[in-house]
């Protein structure tokens, strides 16, 4: 895995988190969703991919409980991914 590539993904996530926190959004804007999908397609780091996947599934309308069951994670972890904390 390239360190430069990872840094780019983390910078994009940081920008997305700032947008989420600023707007208090539940759903993603088109450009935010495009950033996430672009990062997912590159899927260099499985931890980042999982977090992005959770955000996309939530944006698609799945509940926190259902996403938690799909990923075998607790609901609090899923909420932390979604709430951009």
Kinemage of the C-alpha trace (Angstrom):
@kinemage 1
@onewidth
@group {chain A} dominant
@subgroup {mainchain}
@vectorlist {calphas} color= white
{ca unk a 1} P 0.000 0.000 0.000
{ca unk a 2} L 1.320 3.400 -0.913
{ca unk a 3} L 1.639 5.906 1.924
{ca unk a 4} L 0.774 8.732 -0.442
{ca unk a 5} L -2.438 6.983 -1.490
{ca unk a 6} L -3.430 6.431 2.137
{ca unk a 7} L -2.738 10.077 2.947
{ca unk a 8} L -5.015 11.172 0.094
{ca unk a 9} L -7.841 8.970 1.381
{ca unk a 10} L -7.437 10.259 4.933
{ca unk a 11} L -7.463 13.854 3.665
{ca unk a 12} L -10.662 13.167 1.721
{ca unk a 13} L -12.232 11.552 4.797
{ca unk a 14} L -11.224 14.534 6.919
{ca unk a 15} L -12.865 16.880 4.411
{ca unk a 16} L -16.012 14.731 4.412
{ca unk a 17} L -16.098 14.654 8.222
{ca unk a 18} L -15.779 18.434 8.335
{ca unk a 19} L -18.686 18.740 5.881
{ca unk a 20} L -20.811 16.273 7.891
{ca unk a 21} L -20.099 18.007 11.188
{ca unk a 22} L -20.669 21.453 9.687
{ca unk a 23} L -24.010 20.661 8.090
{ca unk a 24} L -25.253 18.101 10.636
{ca unk a 25} L -26.274 16.002 7.651
{ca unk a 26} L -27.866 12.600 7.707
{ca unk a 27} L -27.623 12.018 3.962
{ca unk a 28} L -24.709 12.644 1.640
{ca unk a 29} L -24.567 15.240 -1.100
{ca unk a 30} L -23.762 13.937 -4.573
{ca unk a 31} L -20.147 15.106 -4.482
{ca unk a 32} L -19.615 13.564 -1.027
{ca unk a 33} L -21.015 10.249 -2.195
{ca unk a 34} L -18.776 10.389 -5.280
{ca unk a 35} L -15.687 10.909 -3.089
{ca unk a 36} L -16.613 7.913 -0.956
{ca unk a 37} L -17.325 5.656 -3.924
{ca unk a 38} L -14.059 6.699 -5.564
{ca unk a 39} L -12.134 5.783 -2.417
{ca unk a 40} L -14.011 2.475 -2.123
{ca unk a 41} L -13.091 1.484 -5.668
{ca unk a 42} L -9.416 1.943 -4.809
{ca unk a 43} L -9.907 -0.088 -1.570
{ca unk a 44} L -6.276 -0.108 -0.459
{ca unk a 45} L -7.022 -0.252 3.274
{ca unk a 46} L -9.754 -2.587 4.519
{ca unk a 47} L -10.454 -0.439 7.610
{ca unk a 48} L -11.171 2.597 5.468
{ca unk a 49} L -13.184 0.527 2.987
{ca unk a 50} L -15.383 -0.819 5.802
{ca unk a 51} L -16.059 2.646 7.199
{ca unk a 52} L -16.896 4.028 3.764
{ca unk a 53} L -19.131 1.043 3.031
{ca unk a 54} L -21.063 1.665 6.264
{ca unk a 55} L -21.591 5.325 5.320
{ca unk a 56} L -22.857 4.380 1.844
{ca unk a 57} L -25.225 1.716 3.209
{ca unk a 58} L -26.641 4.200 5.707
{ca unk a 59} L -27.049 6.758 2.929
{ca unk a 60} L -28.914 4.069 0.965
{ca unk a 61} L -31.431 3.832 3.812
{ca unk a 62} L -30.290 0.833 5.846
{ca unk a 63} L -30.758 1.152 9.598
{ca unk a 64} L -27.891 1.234 12.066
{ca unk a 65} L -29.061 -2.093 13.515
{ca unk a 66} L -29.108 -3.802 10.120
{ca unk a 67} L -25.673 -2.478 9.154
{ca unk a 68} L -24.293 -3.643 12.527
{ca unk a 69} L -25.609 -7.155 11.848
{ca unk a 70} L -24.140 -7.166 8.332
{ca unk a 71} L -20.670 -6.219 9.570
{ca unk a 72} L -20.802 -8.127 12.882
{ca unk a 73} L -20.147 -4.882 14.746
{ca unk a 74} L -21.990 -3.216 17.584
{ca unk a 75} L -24.400 -0.389 16.834
{ca unk a 76} L -22.245 2.161 18.672
{ca unk a 77} L -19.363 1.509 16.266
{ca unk a 78} L -21.677 1.965 13.292
{ca unk a 79} L -23.018 5.217 14.755
{ca unk a 80} L -19.471 6.501 15.249
{ca unk a 81} L -18.757 5.860 11.542
{ca unk a 82} L -21.970 7.600 10.463
{ca unk a 83} L -21.766 10.552 12.828
{ca unk a 84} L -18.260 11.385 11.583
{ca unk a 85} L -16.797 11.561 15.058
